[in-house]
Amino acid sequence: MPACAAVLQQHRQQQQHARPQAPQLPSLVPQLRQLSASRHICNSTAAKAPVIKPKWDTETARRALASLAEEPTEFARGVEVLDSIVKVYTVYSRPDYFLPWQNHPKRESTGTGFVIRDRLLLTNAHVVADQTYVTVKRHGSGTKYRADVVGVGHDVDLALLTVEENDTNLCAAAAAAAVLLLLLLLLLLLSYFTDVVDVVGVGHDVDLALLTVEDEAFWEGSEEGGPMKPLQLGDVPQLQEQVLVVGYPTGGDNTSITSGVVSRVEVTQYVHAASHLMAIQIDAAINPGNSGGPALRGDVVVGVAFQNLPHADNIGYIIPLPVVRRFLSEVMLYGHYRGFCSLGIVFQTMDNPHLRRALGMAAHQSGVMINRIQPTTSTAQVLRKGDVLMEFDGVAIANDGTVHFRARERIFFTSLITLKPTGSTARVKVLRGGSVLEYDLQLDPLQTLVPVHKYDQLPSYFIYAGLVFVPLSQPYLHEYGDDWMSNSPRRLVDKALNSLMAKPDQQIIVLSQVLVDDINTGYQQFQNLQVLRVNGVEVLNLAHLKQLIRGPAAAAAAVEPPPDAAAAAAPAVEAAAVVPGDSSSNGSSTVTVKITVGSSNGSSSSSSEAAAGSSSSSSNGELFNSEWNDKYIRLELEDDRVIIMERAAADAATERLQRRYRVPYLSSADLAD
């Protein structure tokens, strides 16, 4: 047995009489929190919500991320492995999507992390999601150190951390806190009179996060042990191989070690962000607090613990190293995680023989049938509904949607797509009308119409005359509780689960609630209804809605594409169509045809259709002229509901309602002018 494994096994035996562990990771389940929270009064309706840069946009963070480009020359071995595993303490505050101008009360949680590079820690994204303050503690130490998040991918449940300052220096910390408080007060006062519109984007795709610690004492060690060394990253373990899961589960403050074997490798749902990626199932216990800890084979990391199976005994999941490396390479290349790639298709398996024969498939052919394609993807320019996707990058797809993985193992074919680098090209083979065609497709992350998660982001909202408008998202529906699919409005659930984006930057805008006043009396029951048009003009997104309410001319200018926008679109995708030379052949004889299609990655915004020009008509044919638009605002909602208000009265009521309901800002920072 390797030296590290022997030490870890001995340490595990010392933990046999620890308190029983909780059966489920609470941070992975959507929580219904109380709706009341402290509110702040804003005395100026002209104030703009300040945009706060993420803490990982610092020189320290950039230096830590630079270490990803260099492979470590020395790894932790034996007892040193435990010194490289830390406990993560997080204070977090989730946004309140019902009252989007405020947050829920703060909560605290713990997790695990480990060193992967010099000055860089890896943990789960759900451990530090919506964090306001993060500290870490070494194995065997009583000292906590301030840590910063420098990279996060929520869909793969990973994050990178850095440690910043020593919490034991209380006097210096108090002085710094006082200075910081004064600066924040000054910035808050200035924010009432200035526009702050600098927004920094971050990745939210893989449930992984990177942390870093600035304090040298944390890395060099003293009473805690020697210097911290990175752990070596391995590969995907074989079935029935034994692994050790090291972490800090609830029930104690010391390191805990559990052992188990690899049960299967498959595509499964990452509960934190509802993404479907490759995962490894093991029979070792993974409990609250284990999240972010390494799964070890000897001294080598083979995965990152991140979730378990509720209502089951000893069924846990770890994130495999191919997913981890995909996350790290993205952060190294772009400075943040952009997301995993997707074809943007909805498909069905081809297990039924009648279906295969009806589509002209030969006995040796297999694949999955495409049912829907998101129009904003480059895939929509090449593939069609009814095509049979037979191969991806030369790998044959079976009728059940699986591909060959290892000896006597198969895995769902979407794992091939999600592991491809952003912006890379893949060759696909499809069957269309009895002909075999091949195309080269550029792969990019999918922009969804209804976001599945919005971690580390403040909600978007716009308030006018007491009407609260928000974009539809699954976090908004999660406010209805754990069973949100049953408790939230049915029509919104259907939109959230089944709608595809038809235009770039499109959103489903919902009238969330009505802050009651004389101006909107009689409209109180109009809640959770989609806003379709304003004065006859179709609403594209929340920013467009705000402009429409200000006036149709401003709205048209806001969404009108720049000159030669089509020529400045993303690079074209070349596709080679391969057609069988003989209908009776097996496809070996082919004719190649070059096809060039435009790539739509959402960067160009052709929203002039939604703006609809200066003279537009509503669904019932009523014509709105400029004089009518200047005097009235007409909102058309689904179910043929209509809201009409006089502009002057609505403008006056907006300021009155802001004071009455103690709303600090009338719109979120991302809508700042």
ABEGO torsion letter per residue (X at the ends): XBAAAAAAAAAAAAAAABBBBBABBAAABBBBBBABBBBBBBABAABBBBBBBBAABBAAAAAAAAAAABBBABBBBEAAAAAABBBBBBBBBBBBAABAABBBBBBBBBBBBBBABBGBBBBBAAAABGBABBBBBBBGBABBBBBBBABBBAAAGBBBBBBABBAABAAAAAAAAAAAAAAAAAAAAAAAABBBABBBBBBBAAGBBBBBBABAAAAAEBAAEBBBBBBBBBBBBBBGBBBBBBBBBBGBABBBBBBBBBABBBBBBBAAAGBBBBBBBBABBBBBGABGBBBBBEABBAEBBABBBBGBBGBBBBBBAAAAAAAAAAAAAAGBBAEBBBAGBBBBBAABAAAAAAAGBBAABBEBBBABBBAABAAAAABBBGBBBABBGGBBBBAAGBBBABBGBBBBAAAAAAABBBGBBBBBBBBBGGBBBBBBBBBBBBBBABBABABGBBBBBBBBGGBBBBBBBAAAAAAAEABAAAABBAAAAAAAAABBBABBGBBBBBBABBBBBAAABGAAABBGBBBABBGGBBBABAAAAAAAAAEAAAAAAAABBBBGAAAABBBBBBBBBBBBABAABAGABBBBBBBBBBBBAGABBBAAAAAGEABBBBAAGBBBBAAAAAABBBBBBBGGBBBBBBAAAAAAAAAAAAAAAGBABABBAAABX
